[in-house]
Amino acid sequence: MEKDDDLMMDKGSGGFAIVASGGAGGFATVAIGSGGINVPATSGGGLGDKGECQTSSSSSDDNPKEKVEERNEEKLGKKKNEPKKLDDDLKDKVEEAKEKKLGKKNIDQKKLETIDSHISKEPTISTRNPPSKFVKMISKLKPNQRKTIEEIGFGSLLSLKVEKISSILGYWLVRNYDPDENTLDIGSRKINVTAAEAREILGVPMGNIILTEYERPRDDEVLEWFKSQFPAKIAVRTMLPDVTDKIEKQTDNGWEFIVNFLVVFGTVFGNTMRNTTANKRFLHHITRDADIKNLNWCEYIVSCLKREKRLWNGLEPFCGPLSFLAV
């Protein structure tokens, strides 16, 4: 055994021992060998007061520095993982939101496909000048103008409320109308579509004078006056809204007002025109001294219906008085 002050070392086979004085009469013997480290308990207040501790030489439990480093690494690793975890959670939420949104889109798309599939099975029809334009016009008439409408025999139309015609119903009506027999086949029976029925349904004059149409209106007094109301570009191609706007601005109830009113009526309930313009083809009948009540407006409506049904191919807009059939 070698002795150095309070420290003594005793070398033996397979290891060695260190004996240190513990103060207050105590000491501790630390045996280091192949089996590990042995600190036996001794009396006194020295190193032996710590009790007995036995561990493997490869363990880091007795190395405070290593423990601190391990704890730091654990904390650091946790902090490094936290942002990743937050990113992963955020990505999951984003993906979940996308899936929900996509799911809703898929549902909406299926609804649209179902509706389109149903509608596609039902053929439809369109018309150039629907009754809404006429209804809008009469709703804005002045009291003196409404009185004039009644005087010329069109007062029953002042209470007209039909603004829109179902495109499916419209197709069915035109499809089932027979221009040769002048009947509407509704399945259980056939309804006559004559001037008398037009008179009963619409209440417009059915006089003795048959209205005729010019394919290209002649430049007579009435047509010249009608075109003079508008700027040159509009006069060449006058659309129905141009006429209804003019009526809305008019305050008088004279002949000029009557001409404009009848143009709107003849376009909606007569020939709705393939080129979408206002119907001026009958204006040669509306002279200043014309007896409006003595004109057969009912026969005019039916004749337009017959002609346009024969010309209709089932694909293009229908230019006959669909408003009359629907009412």
C-alpha positions in Angstrom: 0.0 0.0 0.0 1.3 3.5 -0.9 0.4 6.3 1.5 0.1 10.0 0.6 -1.2 12.2 3.5 -4.9 11.2 3.9 -4.9 9.1 0.7 -3.7 5.5 0.6 -3.8 3.2 -2.5 -3.6 -0.5 -2.2 -3.0 -2.4 -5.4 -4.2 -5.9 -5.7 -5.0 -8.5 -8.3 -7.8 -7.4 -10.7 -7.9 -3.9 -9.3 -6.9 -1.5 -6.6 -8.3 0.3 -3.5 -8.2 3.9 -2.4 -8.5 4.6 1.3 -9.2 8.2 2.2 -9.7 9.7 5.6 -13.2 11.1 6.0 -12.5 13.4 8.8 -13.9 13.1 12.4 -12.3 9.6 12.6 -14.1 8.2 9.6 -12.7 7.0 6.4 -13.9 5.5 3.2 -12.5 2.7 1.1 -13.2 2.8 -2.6 -12.5 -0.5 -4.3 -12.1 -0.2 -8.1 -12.0 -3.5 -9.9 -13.4 -5.3 -12.8 -16.8 -5.5 -11.1 -17.2 -1.7 -10.7 -16.9 0.7 -7.8 -17.6 -0.2 -4.2 -18.0 2.5 -1.5 -18.6 0.8 1.9 -20.3 2.7 4.6 -18.2 3.7 7.7 -18.8 5.4 10.9 -18.1 9.1 11.2 -19.0 12.2 9.2 -16.7 11.6 6.2 -17.1 10.0 2.9 -18.6 6.9 4.4 -21.6 8.9 5.5 -22.9 8.7 1.9 -23.8 5.1 2.2 -23.2 2.4 -0.3 -23.3 2.9 -4.1 -22.5 0.3 -6.7 -22.8 0.8 -10.5 -21.3 -0.3 -13.8 -18.1 1.5 -14.9 -19.8 2.3 -18.3 -22.8 4.1 -16.8 -23.1 7.9 -16.9 -25.3 8.2 -13.8 -22.3 9.2 -11.6 -21.3 11.9 -14.2 -23.2 15.1 -13.5 -21.9 16.7 -16.7 -23.2 13.9 -18.9 -26.6 14.0 -17.1 -26.8 17.8 -17.7 -25.9 17.3 -21.4 -28.5 14.5 -21.7 -31.2 16.7 -20.1 -30.2 19.6 -22.4 -30.3 17.3 -25.4 -33.8 16.0 -24.4 -35.1 19.6 -24.0 -33.4 20.7 -27.2 -34.8 17.7 -29.0 -38.3 18.4 -27.7 -38.1 22.0 -28.8 -36.9 20.9 -32.3 -39.8 18.5 -32.5 -42.4 21.1 -31.4 -42.4 23.2 -34.5 -42.5 20.0 -36.6 -45.4 18.8 -34.6 -47.2 22.2 -35.0 -46.5 22.1 -38.8 -47.8 18.6 -39.0 -51.0 19.5 -37.1 -51.5 22.6 -39.3 -51.0 20.5 -42.4 -53.5 18.0 -41.1 -56.1 20.7 -40.4 -55.5 22.2 -43.9 -55.9 18.9 -45.5 -59.0 18.2 -43.5 -60.5 21.5 -44.5 -59.7 20.8 -48.2 -61.3 17.5 -48.0 -64.5 19.0 -46.5 -64.5 21.7 -49.1 -63.9 19.2 -51.9 -66.6 17.0 -50.5 -69.1 19.9 -50.5 -68.1 20.7 -54.1 -68.6 17.1 -55.1 -72.0 17.1 -53.5 -72.9 20.4 -55.2 -71.6 19.0 -58.5 -73.7 15.9 -58.1 -76.8 18.1 -57.4 -76.1 20.1 -60.6 -75.5 17.0 -62.6 -78.8 15.6 -61.3 -80.7 18.8 -62.2 -79.0 19.0 -65.6 -79.7 15.4 -66.3 -83.4 16.0 -65.4 -83.7 19.1 -67.4 -81.9 17.7 -70.4 -84.6 15.1 -70.6 -87.2 17.9 -71.0 -86.9 19.9 -74.2 -87.2 23.6 -73.8 -88.1 26.6 -76.0 -87.2 30.3 -76.0 -89.0 33.3 -77.4 -87.6 36.6 -78.6 -89.9 39.0 -76.8 -91.5 37.6 -73.6 -94.7 39.0 -72.0 -92.6 40.6 -69.2 -91.9 43.5 -71.6 -95.5 44.2 -72.1 -96.4 43.9 -68.5 -93.7 46.2 -67.5 -94.9 48.8 -70.1 -98.5 48.8 -68.9 -97.5 49.1 -65.3 -95.9 52.5 -66.0 -98.8 54.0 -68.1 -100.3 57.3 -67.0 -104.0 57.5 -66.1 -104.9 59.3 -69.4 -103.0 56.6 -71.3 -104.8 53.8 -69.5 -108.1 55.4 -70.4 -107.1 55.5 -74.1 -106.2 51.8 -74.0 -109.7 51.0 -72.7 -111.3 53.2 -75.4 -109.6 51.3 -78.3 -110.7 48.0 -76.8 -107.5 46.7 -75.1 -108.5 47.5 -71.5 -108.6 43.8 -70.5 -104.8 43.7 -70.9 -104.2 46.3 -68.3 -104.6 43.7 -65.6 -102.3 41.1 -67.3 -99.8 39.6 -64.8 -98.1 36.9 -66.8 -94.4 37.9 -67.0 -92.6 34.6 -67.5 -93.4 31.4 -69.4 -91.7 28.2 -68.4 -89.4 27.1 -71.2 -90.5 23.5 -70.7 -94.2 24.4 -70.7 -93.7 26.6 -73.7 -92.1 23.8 -75.7 -94.9 21.4 -74.7 -97.6 24.0 -75.8 -96.0 24.7 -79.2 -95.2 21.0 -79.8 -98.8 20.0 -79.2 -100.3 22.8 -81.2 -101.6 21.6 -84.6 -101.7 24.5 -87.1 -103.7 22.5 -89.7 -106.5 21.6 -87.3 -106.0 24.8 -85.2 -106.1 22.7 -82.0 -104.0 22.2 -78.9 -103.7 18.6 -77.8 -103.7 18.3 -74.0 -103.9 14.6 -73.9 -107.5 14.0 -72.7 -108.9 16.3 -75.3 -108.2 18.9 -78.0 -108.8 22.6 -77.4 -109.7 24.8 -80.4 -107.3 27.7 -81.0 -109.3 30.1 -83.0 -109.9 33.8 -83.2 -113.0 33.3 -81.0 -110.8 31.7 -78.3 -108.3 34.6 -78.6 -111.2 37.0 -78.1 -112.4 35.1 -75.0 -108.9 34.7 -73.5 -107.3 38.1 -74.2 -110.4 40.3 -74.7 -108.9 42.3 -77.6 -111.0 43.6 -80.5 -112.1 41.1 -83.2 -113.4 43.5 -85.9 -114.2 43.0 -89.5 -111.0 44.2 -91.0 -108.3 41.5 -91.4 -104.8 42.7 -90.6 -102.2 41.9 -93.2 -98.4 42.1 -92.9 -95.8 43.4 -95.3 -92.6 41.3 -95.3 -90.8 44.5 -95.7 -92.9 47.5 -94.5 -93.5 50.1 -97.1 -92.5 53.7 -96.5 -95.9 55.0 -95.8 -96.9 57.9 -93.5 -97.3 55.8 -90.4 -93.9 54.0 -90.7 -92.2 57.3 -91.5 -93.6 58.9 -88.4 -92.7 55.9 -86.3 -89.0 55.9 -87.4 -88.8 59.7 -86.9 -89.1 59.3 -83.2 -85.7 57.7 -82.9 -82.1 58.5 -83.9 -81.0 57.3 -87.3 -79.2 54.2 -86.1 -82.2 53.1 -83.9 -84.7 54.0 -86.6 -83.1 51.5 -89.0 -83.2 48.7 -86.4 -85.7 49.5 -83.7 -85.8 47.1 -80.8 -88.8 46.6 -78.5 -87.1 48.2 -75.5 -86.6 51.3 -77.6 -90.4 51.5 -78.1 -91.3 50.8 -74.4 -88.7 53.4 -73.3 -90.4 55.9 -75.6 -93.8 55.1 -74.2 -92.5 55.6 -70.7 -91.4 59.1 -71.6 -94.6 60.0 -73.4 -97.2 62.0 -71.4 -99.8 62.3 -74.2 -102.5 59.7 -75.1 -103.0 60.6 -78.7 -102.4 58.8 -82.0 -98.6 58.7 -81.5 -99.1 56.9 -78.2 -101.5 54.4 -79.7 -99.1 53.5 -82.5 -96.3 52.8 -80.1 -98.6 50.8 -77.8 -99.9 48.6 -80.7 -96.3 48.0 -81.9 -95.5 46.5 -78.5 -98.7 44.5 -78.5 -98.1 43.2 -82.0 -94.6 42.2 -81.1 -95.4 40.3 -77.9 -98.8 38.8 -79.0 -98.3 38.6 -82.7 -95.0 38.2 -84.6 -92.1 38.3 -82.1 -89.6 38.7 -85.0 -86.6 36.5 -85.7 -84.3 39.5 -85.8 -85.5 40.6 -82.4 -86.7 44.0 -83.7 -90.0 45.5 -83.0 -92.9 44.3 -85.2 -93.8 47.1 -87.7 -95.2 45.0 -90.4 -98.9 45.9 -89.8 -98.4 49.7 -89.2 -99.9 50.6 -92.6 -103.3 49.7 -91.0 -102.8 52.2 -88.1 -103.6 55.5 -89.9 -104.6 58.6 -88.0 -108.3 58.0 -88.8 -108.2 54.2 -88.4 -110.9 52.5 -86.4 -108.7 50.3 -84.1 -111.7 48.4 -82.7 -112.8 47.4 -86.2 -109.5 45.6 -86.9 -109.5 41.8 -86.3 -106.6 41.5 -83.8 -107.7 38.0 -82.7 -107.4 36.6 -86.2 -104.0 38.3 -86.5 -102.8 36.5 -83.4 -103.9 33.1 -84.7 -102.5 33.7 -88.2 -99.1 34.5 -86.7 -99.3 31.4 -84.5 -100.1 29.1 -87.5 -97.3 30.6 -89.7 -94.6 30.5 -87.1 -95.4 26.9 -86.0 -95.0 25.7 -89.5 -91.7 27.5 -89.8 -90.4 26.3 -86.4 -87.8 23.5 -86.5 -87.8 22.8 -82.8 -84.4 24.2 -82.1 -84.5 27.9 -82.8 -86.5 30.4 -80.8 -90.2 30.4 -81.4 -91.3 33.7 -83.1 -95.1 33.2 -82.7 -97.4 34.4 -79.9 -96.3 32.0 -77.2 -97.7 34.4 -74.7 -101.2 33.8 -76.1 -100.9 30.0 -75.9 -99.6 30.2 -72.3 -102.3 32.5 -71.1 
